[in-house]
Amino acid sequence: MSFFLNLFGLASPPSSSRLTEKPIADAPTENAPATTPESSSAREIRGYVDGFQPPNVLNGWALDDTNPTASLVIEVLVGGQVIATGRTSFRRPDLNWAPDNTAGYWIDTQKIIDPAAFLEEKIEVRADGQPLIIGQHIIENLKA
């Protein structure tokens, strides 16, 4: 498939993106404090997967309302297995309401994602371990 499903018309990842597709350490960074299972349950993470560019790119946003400037770890799972990780780190014009406006992410999984995995609900995207909403428009466009 050569179509690009994206609400915001981004044709390629931002050149200033600091995302990585390689596993990252669990050590805290300046912007991302270490969490424990007890502290992560009190967090209020929200976000969205709003773009899929076949065969292997996902993008969206995620924000921790309890620490809105934190850079969150994004994981892409297929069939329960993590296939890529990255971080929220780039600005998006539609997120100007977010403090620091760096809640955007763009992940090239380096592995082909079968679009049927979206229809079969085998794709999961998490921000710091909490599931993100996959845009219904992605599913509807894949059904068409």
N, C-alpha and C positions, 0 to 999 in steps of 0.2 A: 504494500500500500504506500502510495506516495503522497498521502494527504497529511495535513498537519492540523491537529485539533488543539486550538488554543484560543482562549477568550481575548487575549491581549495583543495578538498579532506579532508576537516575538518569533522571528524566523531563525534565530540562532542565540546561543547563550551569550550573556553580556561579557565583554572582554575583560571586565574587572572582577569576574566571578572568582571567588576563593574556594570553590567546591572541590572536593576530591572524591574520586570513585574508589579509593583504596580504604581499607578499614582504618579507623582512627582510634587513638588511644582513649581509654576511659578517664584519663587524668583530667582534672578541671583546668580550664583556661581562664583567662582574665574575664571573659564574657559569659562563660558557662560554668557555674559552680557545680561541684560534685553533688550527686543526689544519692539518697538511699531509698530503698523501697518505701520506707515510711514517709520521707519528705516528698517523693515524686507523686504519691497519691493525693497530696494536698495541692499540687500544681494544677493550674487551669490552662491546659494547652488546647488551642484550637487551630484549625488550618484546613487546607484544601488542596487536592490534586486537581488542577484545572487545565492541564495540558498533557497530551501524549503525542509524541512524534515517532511513529513507527520507524525503525523496529525497536528502539532502545532508549528514548529520551522521555523523561517525565519532568514536569515543572509545576510549581504551585507556591504556597506560602504556609508558614506555621509561626505561631506566636504563643509565648507563655505569658498569660495575663498577670501572673504573680511576679514576673521578672521580664518585662517586655523588651529589654535590650539584649537579652541573652541570645547567643547563637545556639540553635538547637541541632541535635544530631538527627538527620533524616535517614531512614532505612527503607529500602525497597525489598519486599519479600515476594517470592513466587512460590506457591505451594508450601508456605511456611519456612522457606529457606531464604536467608538474606543473600541478595545477589549484588547489592551496591549500597554504599553509604555516602553521605555528604553532609553539608551544614547549610543552615539558612545563612545567607551572607550577602545577598545583593538587593539593591533598591528596585522597586517597581512603582511606576507612577500611580497605580491604583491603590497603593498602600500608604499614601501620604498621611493617613490617620494614625499609623503605627509609630511609636517612639523610635527614633533612629532609622526608621524605614528600611531595615535590612532583613526583613522576614522572608524574602523570596528565596527560592531554591531552584536549581536546574541540575538534574542528574542524568548523566549518560551512563547507563548501566554496563556498557561494554558487552552486554549479552542481549541476544534477540529476545524480545518479549512477544509471545504469540498474542495477538489481539483477542483471541478467544478466551484467554486467561481472565480478561476483564469481565466478559460475559458470564464466565463460570465462577466468578468471585474468588479466583485464586491469587489475585494481586492484592497486596496490602502495602500501604505506605505508612510509616510511623514517624512521629516526631518525639524524640526522647522516650521512646517506648510506647507512646500512646497513639492509637490509630487516627489517621486523618480521613476526611470524607473524600471519596472519589467523585468527581463531578458527574452528575447524571448525563450531561451533554456528551461526555466521552462514550458512555455506554450506548446512548441513543444513536450517535453517529456510527458506532461500530456495527450496530444492528442493521443500519440502512444499507 
